[in-house]
């Protein structure tokens, strides 16, 4: 019976692949937004060295439930979010996946990345270097506005982000990443600091495998999760100034494919280097797929953090995902699982503990209640 079930899933997958229509050209920007520090990384003392402390695994989130809003008199919540995502451009859809990642890795999945700086407040996560190129804020706010009309004060911005990332993954993979169940019940945080962005939270593009593994472990994600989620780099574009493997100009990493290095140097060695962008995957730029893993093996990736996956500890897994149809099917399934697992990081709860709230507007914390 188990073999029959696997065959049935595989047959369904192959049918989905054969029925896909051609896609139009998309302008997708999901790349890193890091500044250019020089050939191989930032100055010393910036907190990027691998750490040796044991990671702390997050406890199971028993307070998150699939279909959470059906019991909150807002059964259409997920459909309302999906409509906002479907109506977005493909570039913004790609940005929503990155937005979810950048939110969860800093202070947990609490929508803190959405908060804007107030007149008398500190600089927020949105103003950190890696976040200055984030996209999708308008989609989240549009979904929030629609939800406030349908069921005011019920749906958190943190849950909207999780739903939107799921929807975008399904759309950009042409349905090969299924519309997977997303547990909900997160509350929104009320703290957002630019100083939390760089350093120990978001993996930089020049990270080696040890650094990547530790930084993911610190968030409760194992090395397999890290390899699987890195496949998100199969879509989008990156700014030339973030590509550490071709800095300084005309001095690419020895492991980079020579043809790609020459192309990057030609494109990026310009006065407007800071604003010029290139595709992260120049083979299937517009598809969330397994081409990324083929690129890792052939040296056709932009960042040291991508090339690092072609290391002894992770190469076999990369080869599996880059291989036959069974490896591809496994990656699509595991990507959904890893996204759900990532959505457990640092979840805020509501009253009576007072850890979080349900924001009225995703960009601002709620005003204090009158006594």
Secondary structure, DSSP 8 states (H G I E B T S, - for coil): -HHHHHHHHHHHHHHHHHT-----------S------STTSS-TTSS-S---S--------TT-BTTGGGGGT-TTHHHHHHHHHHTS-HHHHHHHHHHHHHHHTTTSSSSGGG----TTS---GGGSGGGTT---HHHHHHHHHHHHHHSTTTS-HHHHHHHHHHHHHHHHTTTSS------B--BB-S---GGGTTTTTS--TT--HHHHHHHHHTTT--HHHHHHHHGGGGS-EEEGGG-GGG-STT---TTS-HHHHHHHHHHHSSTTTTT-EEES-SSSTT--STHHHHHHHHT--SSHHHHTTSSTTTHHHHHHHHSSHHHHHHHHHHHHHHHHHHTTTT-B--TTT-S-B--SBTTB-------
